[in-house]
């Protein structure tokens, strides 16, 4: 059934605010779950796959990420 009655002024704004709040709550919930999952995976990597050698692994990851993030910037600079 379609309601053809005119909307009360402010109804749309209230609905938009309610929708925004619901979406924001969902995003925050998913963000928390993603962080928890990432933490579980990092613990597994450190304990099972790396036999507890997290410090060495962490140092290598930092070096690798720094090289990867610097290389595209350096290439772009050379193109200009």
N, CA, C and O atoms as CSV, one atom per row, in Angstrom:
chain,resi,resn,atom,element,x,y,z
A,1,UNK,N,N,0.848,-1.172,0.000
A,1,UNK,CA,C,0.000,0.000,0.000
A,1,UNK,C,C,0.896,1.237,0.000
A,1,UNK,O,O,1.800,1.347,0.828
A,2,UNK,N,N,0.655,2.149,-0.903
A,2,UNK,CA,C,1.437,3.360,-1.025
A,2,UNK,C,C,0.756,4.480,-0.262
A,2,UNK,O,O,-0.450,4.690,-0.388
A,3,UNK,N,N,1.537,5.193,0.528
A,3,UNK,CA,C,1.018,6.302,1.314
A,3,UNK,C,C,1.210,7.586,0.502
A,3,UNK,O,O,2.343,8.008,0.274
A,4,UNK,N,N,0.125,8.199,0.068
A,4,UNK,CA,C,0.185,9.415,-0.734
A,4,UNK,C,C,0.080,10.686,0.099
A,4,UNK,O,O,-0.002,11.785,-0.449
A,5,UNK,N,N,0.080,10.543,1.407
A,5,UNK,CA,C,-0.013,11.713,2.265
A,5,UNK,C,C,1.313,12.453,2.252
A,5,UNK,O,O,2.370,11.826,2.187
A,6,UNK,N,N,1.269,13.783,2.311
A,6,UNK,CA,C,2.526,14.546,2.333
A,6,UNK,C,C,3.317,14.237,3.599
A,6,UNK,O,O,2.754,14.048,4.677
A,7,UNK,N,N,4.619,14.190,3.441
A,7,UNK,CA,C,5.491,13.915,4.585
A,7,UNK,C,C,5.492,15.103,5.532
A,7,UNK,O,O,5.348,16.250,5.109
A,8,UNK,N,N,5.651,14.827,6.777
A,8,UNK,CA,C,5.762,15.872,7.783
A,8,UNK,C,C,7.147,16.492,7.631
A,8,UNK,O,O,8.130,15.758,7.531
A,9,UNK,N,N,7.255,17.817,7.609
A,9,UNK,CA,C,8.575,18.445,7.482
A,9,UNK,C,C,9.532,17.912,8.540
A,9,UNK,O,O,9.190,17.854,9.721
A,10,UNK,N,N,10.706,17.533,8.123
A,10,UNK,CA,C,11.701,17.002,9.049
A,10,UNK,C,C,11.741,15.491,9.091
A,10,UNK,O,O,12.707,14.919,9.596
A,11,UNK,N,N,10.702,14.817,8.566
A,11,UNK,CA,C,10.696,13.352,8.569
A,11,UNK,C,C,11.878,12.786,7.793
A,11,UNK,O,O,12.542,11.854,8.247
A,12,UNK,N,N,12.136,13.357,6.617
A,12,UNK,CA,C,13.244,12.850,5.810
A,12,UNK,C,C,14.565,13.034,6.533
A,12,UNK,O,O,15.419,12.148,6.504
A,13,UNK,N,N,14.740,14.172,7.178
A,13,UNK,CA,C,15.973,14.424,7.911
A,13,UNK,C,C,16.132,13.424,9.050
A,13,UNK,O,O,17.222,12.897,9.271
A,14,UNK,N,N,15.052,13.165,9.768
A,14,UNK,CA,C,15.113,12.208,10.871
A,14,UNK,C,C,15.438,10.811,10.353
A,14,UNK,O,O,16.219,10.085,10.968
A,15,UNK,N,N,14.839,10.435,9.222
A,15,UNK,CA,C,15.123,9.130,8.643
A,15,UNK,C,C,16.573,9.032,8.183
A,15,UNK,O,O,17.210,7.991,8.342
A,16,UNK,N,N,17.093,10.120,7.611
A,16,UNK,CA,C,18.489,10.126,7.167
A,16,UNK,C,C,19.434,10.005,8.352
A,16,UNK,O,O,20.435,9.292,8.281
A,17,UNK,N,N,19.123,10.695,9.433
A,17,UNK,CA,C,19.952,10.624,10.636
A,17,UNK,C,C,19.918,9.213,11.208
A,17,UNK,O,O,20.953,8.668,11.592
A,18,UNK,N,N,18.733,8.625,11.262
A,18,UNK,CA,C,18.592,7.263,11.778
A,18,UNK,C,C,19.371,6.282,10.907
A,18,UNK,O,O,20.076,5.418,11.426
A,19,UNK,N,N,19.250,6.409,9.593
A,19,UNK,CA,C,19.968,5.535,8.671
A,19,UNK,C,C,21.476,5.700,8.848
A,19,UNK,O,O,22.208,4.713,8.928
A,20,UNK,N,N,21.936,6.951,8.909
A,20,UNK,CA,C,23.359,7.212,9.104
A,20,UNK,C,C,23.860,6.557,10.378
A,20,UNK,O,O,24.906,5.909,10.370
A,21,UNK,N,N,23.130,6.715,11.471
A,21,UNK,CA,C,23.535,6.131,12.750
A,21,UNK,C,C,23.593,4.612,12.687
A,21,UNK,O,O,24.503,4.005,13.251
A,22,UNK,N,N,22.630,3.988,12.006
A,22,UNK,CA,C,22.626,2.534,11.880
A,22,UNK,C,C,23.813,2.053,11.051
A,22,UNK,O,O,24.478,1.085,11.417
A,23,UNK,N,N,24.077,2.731,9.936
A,23,UNK,CA,C,25.206,2.357,9.084
A,23,UNK,C,C,26.520,2.566,9.830
A,23,UNK,O,O,27.412,1.721,9.753
A,24,UNK,N,N,26.649,3.668,10.543
A,24,UNK,CA,C,27.867,3.940,11.316
A,24,UNK,C,C,28.087,2.855,12.367
A,24,UNK,O,O,29.221,2.425,12.578
A,25,UNK,N,N,27.033,2.413,13.021
A,25,UNK,CA,C,27.148,1.359,14.028
A,25,UNK,C,C,27.591,0.040,13.395
A,25,UNK,O,O,28.409,-0.680,13.968
A,26,UNK,N,N,27.059,-0.274,12.228
A,26,UNK,CA,C,27.455,-1.498,11.523
A,26,UNK,C,C,28.932,-1.431,11.151
A,26,UNK,O,O,29.668,-2.399,11.341
A,27,UNK,N,N,29.359,-0.295,10.623
A,27,UNK,CA,C,30.762,-0.133,10.225
A,27,UNK,C,C,31.679,-0.287,11.433
A,27,UNK,O,O,32.691,-0.983,11.356
A,28,UNK,N,N,31.342,0.348,12.532
A,28,UNK,CA,C,32.171,0.248,13.738
A,28,UNK,C,C,32.240,-1.190,14.235
A,28,UNK,O,O,33.300,-1.651,14.660
A,29,UNK,N,N,31.119,-1.899,14.184
A,29,UNK,CA,C,31.091,-3.288,14.611
A,29,UNK,C,C,31.991,-4.144,13.731
A,29,UNK,O,O,32.742,-4.984,14.227
A,30,UNK,N,N,31.912,-3.930,12.435
A,30,UNK,CA,C,32.739,-4.707,11.492
A,30,UNK,C,C,34.212,-4.353,11.656
A,30,UNK,O,O,35.077,-5.222,11.540
A,31,UNK,N,N,34.500,-3.092,11.923
A,31,UNK,CA,C,35.885,-2.658,12.129
A,31,UNK,C,C,36.475,-3.373,13.346
A,31,UNK,O,O,37.614,-3.839,13.308
A,32,UNK,N,N,35.703,-3.456,14.412
A,32,UNK,CA,C,36.167,-4.136,15.622
A,32,UNK,C,C,36.412,-5.607,15.337
A,32,UNK,O,O,37.419,-6.165,15.773
A,33,UNK,N,N,35.495,-6.241,14.606
A,33,UNK,CA,C,35.660,-7.654,14.263
A,33,UNK,C,C,36.887,-7.877,13.387
A,33,UNK,O,O,37.612,-8.856,13.570
A,34,UNK,N,N,37.121,-6.977,12.440
A,34,UNK,CA,C,38.281,-7.097,11.561
A,34,UNK,C,C,39.576,-6.969,12.355
A,34,UNK,O,O,40.534,-7.704,12.112
A,35,UNK,N,N,39.606,-6.036,13.304
A,35,UNK,CA,C,40.795,-5.863,14.141
A,35,UNK,C,C,41.056,-7.121,14.968
A,35,UNK,O,O,42.199,-7.560,15.098
A,36,UNK,N,N,40.003,-7.692,15.519
A,36,UNK,CA,C,40.142,-8.900,16.329
A,36,UNK,C,C,40.651,-10.056,15.475
A,36,UNK,O,O,41.516,-10.816,15.911
A,37,UNK,N,N,40.122,-10.191,14.268
A,37,UNK,CA,C,40.558,-11.260,13.369
A,37,UNK,C,C,42.013,-11.066,12.968
A,37,UNK,O,O,42.780,-12.029,12.942
A,38,UNK,N,N,42.401,-9.836,12.655
A,38,UNK,CA,C,43.791,-9.559,12.288
A,38,UNK,C,C,44.724,-9.886,13.449
A,38,UNK,O,O,45.816,-10.416,13.242
A,39,UNK,N,N,44.300,-9.575,14.655
A,39,UNK,CA,C,45.116,-9.886,15.818
A,39,UNK,C,C,45.286,-11.393,15.982
A,39,UNK,O,O,46.385,-11.864,16.272
A,40,UNK,N,N,44.211,-12.147,15.799
A,40,UNK,CA,C,44.295,-13.600,15.892
A,40,UNK,C,C,45.252,-14.162,14.847
A,40,UNK,O,O,46.044,-15.057,15.141
A,41,UNK,N,N,45.178,-13.634,13.630
A,41,UNK,CA,C,46.049,-14.108,12.562
A,41,UNK,C,C,47.506,-13.768,12.854
A,41,UNK,O,O,48.390,-14.584,12.590
A,42,UNK,N,N,47.774,-12.585,13.391
A,42,UNK,CA,C,49.161,-12.221,13.692
A,42,UNK,C,C,49.722,-13.094,14.806
A,42,UNK,O,O,50.906,-13.431,14.791
A,43,UNK,N,N,48.892,-13.459,15.766
A,43,UNK,CA,C,49.340,-14.361,16.830
A,43,UNK,C,C,49.670,-15.717,16.231
A,43,UNK,O,O,50.680,-16.322,16.590
A,44,UNK,N,N,48.838,-16.197,15.329
A,44,UNK,CA,C,49.087,-17.489,14.672
A,44,UNK,C,C,50.379,-17.439,13.871
A,44,UNK,O,O,51.192,-18.360,13.936
A,45,UNK,N,N,50.566,-16.364,13.115
A,45,UNK,CA,C,51.783,-16.225,12.313
A,45,UNK,C,C,53.009,-16.246,13.218
A,45,UNK,O,O,53.988,-16.937,12.938
A,46,UNK,N,N,52.945,-15.487,14.301
A,46,UNK,CA,C,54.087,-15.406,15.212
A,46,UNK,C,C,54.384,-16.701,15.931
A,46,UNK,O,O,55.549,-17.070,16.082
A,47,UNK,N,N,53.360,-17.398,16.378
A,47,UNK,CA,C,53.602,-18.583,17.191
A,47,UNK,C,C,53.752,-19.862,16.384
A,47,UNK,O,O,54.644,-20.664,16.664
A,48,UNK,N,N,52.906,-20.067,15.399
A,48,UNK,CA,C,52.913,-21.333,14.667
A,48,UNK,C,C,53.847,-21.291,13.468
A,48,UNK,O,O,54.713,-22.154,13.322
A,49,UNK,N,N,53.677,-20.301,12.615
A,49,UNK,CA,C,54.422,-20.278,11.365
A,49,UNK,C,C,55.859,-19.788,11.535
A,49,UNK,O,O,56.749,-20.235,10.812
A,50,UNK,N,N,56.096,-18.885,12.470
A,50,UNK,CA,C,57.436,-18.322,12.641
A,50,UNK,C,C,58.152,-18.853,13.876
A,50,UNK,O,O,59.243,-18.388,14.207
A,51,UNK,N,N,57.561,-19.806,14.548
A,51,UNK,CA,C,58.147,-20.392,15.761
A,51,UNK,C,C,58.534,-19.331,16.781
A,51,UNK,O,O,59.561,-19.455,17.449
A,52,UNK,N,N,57.732,-18.310,16.900
A,52,UNK,CA,C,57.960,-17.281,17.897
A,52,UNK,C,C,59.013,-16.250,17.533
A,52,UNK,O,O,59.338,-15.405,18.368
A,53,UNK,N,N,59.556,-16.280,16.340
A,53,UNK,CA,C,60.592,-15.333,15.927
A,53,UNK,C,C,59.968,-14.082,15.325
A,53,UNK,O,O,60.241,-13.737,14.175
A,54,UNK,N,N,59.146,-13.418,16.089
A,54,UNK,CA,C,58.400,-12.264,15.596
A,54,UNK,C,C,59.289,-11.046,15.360
A,54,UNK,O,O,59.050,-10.286,14.422
A,55,UNK,N,N,60.289,-10.850,16.176
A,55,UNK,CA,C,61.119,-9.656,16.049
A,55,UNK,C,C,61.837,-9.628,14.702
A,55,UNK,O,O,61.815,-8.612,14.008
A,56,UNK,N,N,62.470,-10.736,14.331
A,56,UNK,CA,C,63.170,-10.802,13.044
A,56,UNK,C,C,62.190,-10.617,11.898
A,56,UNK,O,O,62.460,-9.883,10.947
A,57,UNK,N,N,61.068,-11.278,11.995
A,57,UNK,CA,C,60.047,-11.181,10.943
A,57,UNK,C,C,59.546,-9.740,10.836
A,57,UNK,O,O,59.392,-9.213,9.734
A,58,UNK,N,N,59.295,-9.114,11.969
A,58,UNK,CA,C,58.799,-7.738,11.976
A,58,UNK,C,C,59.781,-6.768,11.345
A,58,UNK,O,O,59.383,-5.875,10.597
A,59,UNK,N,N,61.055,-6.938,11.643
A,59,UNK,CA,C,62.073,-6.067,11.058
A,59,UNK,C,C,62.094,-6.216,9.539
A,59,UNK,O,O,62.183,-5.226,8.813
A,60,UNK,N,N,62.013,-7.453,9.067
A,60,UNK,CA,C,62.042,-7.687,7.618
A,60,UNK,C,C,60.796,-7.116,6.943
A,60,UNK,O,O,60.885,-6.559,5.850
A,61,UNK,N,N,59.654,-7.250,7.578
A,61,UNK,CA,C,58.417,-6.711,7.009
A,61,UNK,C,C,58.506,-5.193,6.903
A,61,UNK,O,O,58.092,-4.622,5.894
A,62,UNK,N,N,59.038,-4.533,7.927
A,62,UNK,CA,C,59.163,-3.078,7.898
A,62,UNK,C,C,60.068,-2.650,6.747
A,62,UNK,O,O,59.752,-1.705,6.024
A,63,UNK,N,N,61.195,-3.346,6.575
A,63,UNK,CA,C,62.112,-3.020,5.485
A,63,UNK,C,C,61.428,-3.224,4.137
A,63,UNK,O,O,61.517,-2.365,3.260
A,64,UNK,N,N,60.751,-4.349,3.969
A,64,UNK,CA,C,60.078,-4.654,2.702
A,64,UNK,C,C,58.991,-3.635,2.392
A,64,UNK,O,O,58.904,-3.150,1.264
A,65,UNK,N,N,58.171,-3.307,3.365
A,65,UNK,CA,C,57.103,-2.327,3.148
A,65,UNK,C,C,57.668,-0.948,2.836
A,65,UNK,O,O,57.121,-0.227,2.001
A,66,UNK,N,N,58.746,-0.581,3.492
A,66,UNK,CA,C,59.363,0.717,3.221
A,66,UNK,C,C,59.877,0.771,1.790
A,66,UNK,O,O,59.708,1.778,1.103
A,67,UNK,N,N,60.505,-0.316,1.339
A,67,UNK,CA,C,61.009,-0.367,-0.029
A,67,UNK,C,C,59.861,-0.296,-1.034
A,67,UNK,O,O,59.946,0.420,-2.032
A,68,UNK,N,N,58.804,-1.029,-0.770
A,68,UNK,CA,C,57.663,-1.053,-1.685
A,68,UNK,C,C,56.951,0.287,-1.726
A,68,UNK,O,O,56.491,0.702,-2.790
A,69,UNK,N,N,56.850,0.966,-0.610
A,69,UNK,CA,C,56.143,2.253,-0.599
A,69,UNK,C,C,57.007,3.358,-1.179
A,69,UNK,O,O,56.479,4.336,-1.709
A,70,UNK,N,N,58.318,3.225,-1.092
A,70,UNK,CA,C,59.221,4.251,-1.609
A,70,UNK,C,C,59.388,4.119,-3.124
A,70,UNK,O,O,59.474,5.129,-3.822
A,71,UNK,N,N,59.434,2.894,-3.639
A,71,UNK,CA,C,59.699,2.654,-5.063
A,71,UNK,C,C,58.688,3.356,-5.981
A,71,UNK,O,O,59.116,4.022,-6.923
A,72,UNK,N,N,57.379,3.243,-5.758
A,72,UNK,CA,C,56.435,3.946,-6.659
A,72,UNK,C,C,56.590,5.454,-6.626
A,72,UNK,O,O,56.441,6.114,-7.655
A,73,UNK,N,N,56.887,6.008,-5.458
A,73,UNK,CA,C,57.064,7.457,-5.344
A,73,UNK,C,C,58.314,7.893,-6.116
A,73,UNK,O,O,58.311,8.923,-6.789
A,74,UNK,N,N,59.373,7.099,-6.008
A,74,UNK,CA,C,60.616,7.410,-6.699
A,74,UNK,C,C,60.407,7.331,-8.219
A,74,UNK,O,O,60.897,8.181,-8.964
A,75,UNK,N,N,59.672,6.301,-8.671
A,75,UNK,CA,C,59.406,6.154,-10.108
A,75,UNK,C,C,58.558,7.318,-10.626
A,75,UNK,O,O,58.797,7.820,-11.725
A,76,UNK,N,N,57.588,7.736,-9.852
A,76,UNK,CA,C,56.723,8.842,-10.258
A,76,UNK,C,C,57.521,10.142,-10.339
A,76,UNK,O,O,57.275,10.966,-11.220
A,77,UNK,N,N,58.465,10.327,-9.435
A,77,UNK,CA,C,59.305,11.517,-9.450
A,77,UNK,C,C,60.164,11.563,-10.710
A,77,UNK,O,O,60.360,12.629,-11.294
A,78,UNK,N,N,60.671,10.419,-11.123
A,78,UNK,CA,C,61.507,10.340,-12.319
A,78,UNK,C,C,60.697,10.637,-13.579
A,78,UNK,O,O,61.240,11.152,-14.556
A,79,UNK,N,N,59.402,10.315,-13.562
A,79,UNK,CA,C,58.551,10.546,-14.721
A,79,UNK,C,C,58.248,12.034,-14.904
A,79,UNK,O,O,57.991,12.482,-16.021
A,80,UNK,N,N,58.278,12.792,-13.820
A,80,UNK,CA,C,57.937,14.220,-13.889
A,80,UNK,C,C,59.093,15.006,-14.341
A,80,UNK,O,O,58.999,16.227,-14.462
